[in-house]
Amino acid sequence: MRILGMYMLPEEMMTCNVLDSNPNSQFNVIVKHGKLEQLDKKSWRWQAPEKEGLTAIKIVKSSPTDSILINVFVMVPVKEVKNDYIGKYKIGKYPLKPAKSGSVYQNPEGFVQVTLENQNTWLSPHFQLKQFLCKQSGGFPQYIVLNERLLLLLERILERTHQAGYPCQTFHIMSGYRTPYYNQLIGNVPNSCHLYGVAADFFIDEHPKDGIMDDLDGNGKSDINDAAILYNIIIQMSEEPWFKRFRGGLAKYGSTSTHGPFIHVDVRGFQARWGK
């Protein structure tokens, strides 16, 4: 079964269209919350519930049997941020004006509430919500911003690494979402894509699972040459026509006293390269 995470505001509407060339195919949509209206044989309109939290939409094809599960996170609206906090969790301040042009730099309209109960929810076949949490201290609930396109890109990259001979169950996400508060705390640039849920720093950590990049090139150590292998795989992908909708930043980093080598990707909407 295929899995996709989506992020919506309370009572927001969306339309589901099934792309299927067989006119005789039959589909059923199953929801537990919100309001569902069938528009035609392969199209539905769904309104999210008014209360924030996790719900699901399941689209089932009868023959041949197939399905997709959409895990929908009804977000906490940004208006609930009071004096830089949602509840006891510090968000900080987003820029009053977008730092750069482009839709990804618009301040978020809402935040996904992450709880002890929902943190293991799958956002895609190989990535879970908890992998993208901000690393600032504090218990649950936490709040994050995520972009669906980032997860789709990570799945594509994971598939290509398998094909290139580097199988792994998932990537180790070293840094996903960052609150403006945490981003400032670590001294990062104020317009970081991590603030908008469109960026991830990651590496392969399979053999052994020790919190650092695997020795992919077999030279006996984890270094920037291992990051370069992933970097070059993504460069090759970026030259293919389908990659246009995932255009964004790409960089490779070597080891420091605080971390091992890793890759940065983002879906900012225009090409950026550094750390070549």
Secondary structure as GFF3:
##gff-version 3
##sequence-region A 1 276
A	DSSP	beta_strand	2	8	.	.	.	ID=ss1
A	DSSP	beta_strand	13	17	.	.	.	ID=ss2
A	DSSP	beta_strand	27	31	.	.	.	ID=ss3
A	DSSP	beta_strand	35	40	.	.	.	ID=ss4
A	DSSP	beta_strand	43	47	.	.	.	ID=ss5
A	DSSP	beta_strand	53	61	.	.	.	ID=ss6
A	DSSP	beta_strand	66	74	.	.	.	ID=ss7
A	DSSP	beta_strand	76	77	.	.	.	ID=ss8
A	DSSP	three_ten_helix	78	80	.	.	.	ID=ss9
A	DSSP	beta_strand	85	86	.	.	.	ID=ss10
A	DSSP	beta_strand	89	90	.	.	.	ID=ss11
A	DSSP	three_ten_helix	103	105	.	.	.	ID=ss12
A	DSSP	beta_strand	110	114	.	.	.	ID=ss13
A	DSSP	beta_strand	122	124	.	.	.	ID=ss14
A	DSSP	beta_strand	127	128	.	.	.	ID=ss15
A	DSSP	three_ten_helix	129	132	.	.	.	ID=ss16
A	DSSP	beta_strand	142	144	.	.	.	ID=ss17
A	DSSP	alpha_helix	148	163	.	.	.	ID=ss18
A	DSSP	beta_strand	172	175	.	.	.	ID=ss19
A	DSSP	alpha_helix	180	185	.	.	.	ID=ss20
A	DSSP	three_ten_helix	193	196	.	.	.	ID=ss21
A	DSSP	beta_strand	199	203	.	.	.	ID=ss22
A	DSSP	alpha_helix	224	238	.	.	.	ID=ss23
A	DSSP	three_ten_helix	241	246	.	.	.	ID=ss24
A	DSSP	beta_strand	249	253	.	.	.	ID=ss25
A	DSSP	beta_strand	262	266	.	.	.	ID=ss26
A	DSSP	beta_strand	272	274	.	.	.	ID=ss27
###
